[in-house]
């Protein structure tokens, strides 16, 4: 594939290649000079926090309901005051 070099040294990466390598606007590209040419390598992007949601779900025995969460919260809250009341 040919790409034109513009006056500031900018090169447009064709859409097919951007999609294949998941390159988005603002991403960084490592440019490596080699004996036979130039290599462009997309910098690995950290995963957004949204992608981490639920990663431990396979380790949970049962899914907690709102009722379960409220019960645990109340128990923990009242447990912390037991020594102060008695």
C-alpha positions as CSV (number, residue, x, y, z in Angstrom):
1,X,0.0,0.0,0.0
2,X,1.2,3.4,-0.8
3,X,0.7,6.4,1.4
4,X,1.6,10.0,0.8
5,X,4.0,11.9,3.1
6,X,2.7,15.4,3.9
7,X,4.8,18.6,4.5
8,X,5.2,18.0,8.3
9,X,6.2,14.3,7.7
10,X,2.7,13.1,8.4
11,X,1.5,9.8,6.9
12,X,-2.0,8.5,6.8
13,X,-2.4,4.9,7.9
14,X,-5.1,3.3,5.7
15,X,-8.4,2.5,7.4
16,X,-8.1,-1.2,6.7
17,X,-4.8,-1.4,8.6
18,X,-6.1,0.9,11.5
19,X,-9.1,-1.4,11.9
20,X,-7.0,-4.6,11.8
21,X,-4.6,-3.3,14.5
22,X,-7.2,-1.4,16.4
23,X,-5.5,1.9,16.0
24,X,-7.6,4.9,17.1
25,X,-7.0,8.7,16.8
26,X,-4.6,9.7,19.5
27,X,-2.9,6.3,19.9
28,X,0.9,6.2,19.9
29,X,2.9,4.3,17.3
30,X,6.5,3.1,17.8
31,X,8.6,3.9,14.7
32,X,11.6,1.6,14.2
33,X,14.2,2.2,11.6
34,X,15.5,-1.1,10.1
35,X,18.1,-1.8,7.4
36,X,15.5,-2.5,4.8
37,X,12.8,0.0,5.8
38,X,10.7,1.4,8.6
39,X,8.4,-0.6,10.9
40,X,5.4,1.0,12.6
41,X,4.3,-0.8,15.8
42,X,1.1,0.3,17.7
43,X,1.8,0.9,21.4
44,X,-0.2,-1.5,23.5
45,X,-3.0,0.4,25.2
46,X,-4.0,-0.3,28.8
47,X,-7.4,-1.8,29.1
48,X,-10.1,0.6,30.1
49,X,-11.6,0.0,33.5
50,X,-14.9,-1.0,31.9
51,X,-13.1,-4.1,30.4
52,X,-12.2,-5.3,33.9
53,X,-15.8,-5.4,35.1
54,X,-16.8,-8.9,36.1
55,X,-13.3,-10.5,35.7
56,X,-13.7,-12.3,39.1
57,X,-17.2,-13.4,38.6
58,X,-16.2,-17.0,37.8
59,X,-14.8,-17.2,41.4
60,X,-18.0,-16.1,43.1
61,X,-20.1,-19.1,44.2
62,X,-23.5,-17.3,44.0
63,X,-24.4,-13.9,42.8
64,X,-25.3,-11.5,45.6
65,X,-28.7,-9.9,45.5
66,X,-29.5,-6.4,46.8
67,X,-31.1,-8.1,49.9
68,X,-27.8,-10.0,50.5
69,X,-25.8,-6.9,50.2
70,X,-28.1,-4.9,52.6
71,X,-27.9,-7.7,55.1
72,X,-24.1,-7.9,55.0
73,X,-23.9,-4.1,55.3
74,X,-26.2,-4.0,58.3
75,X,-24.5,-6.9,60.0
76,X,-21.1,-5.3,59.5
77,X,-22.3,-1.9,60.6
78,X,-23.9,-3.1,63.8
79,X,-21.0,-5.4,64.6
80,X,-18.6,-2.4,64.6
81,X,-20.7,-0.8,67.4
82,X,-21.3,-3.8,69.6
83,X,-18.3,-3.1,71.8
84,X,-19.3,0.6,72.2
85,X,-22.9,-0.2,73.3
86,X,-22.2,-3.0,75.8
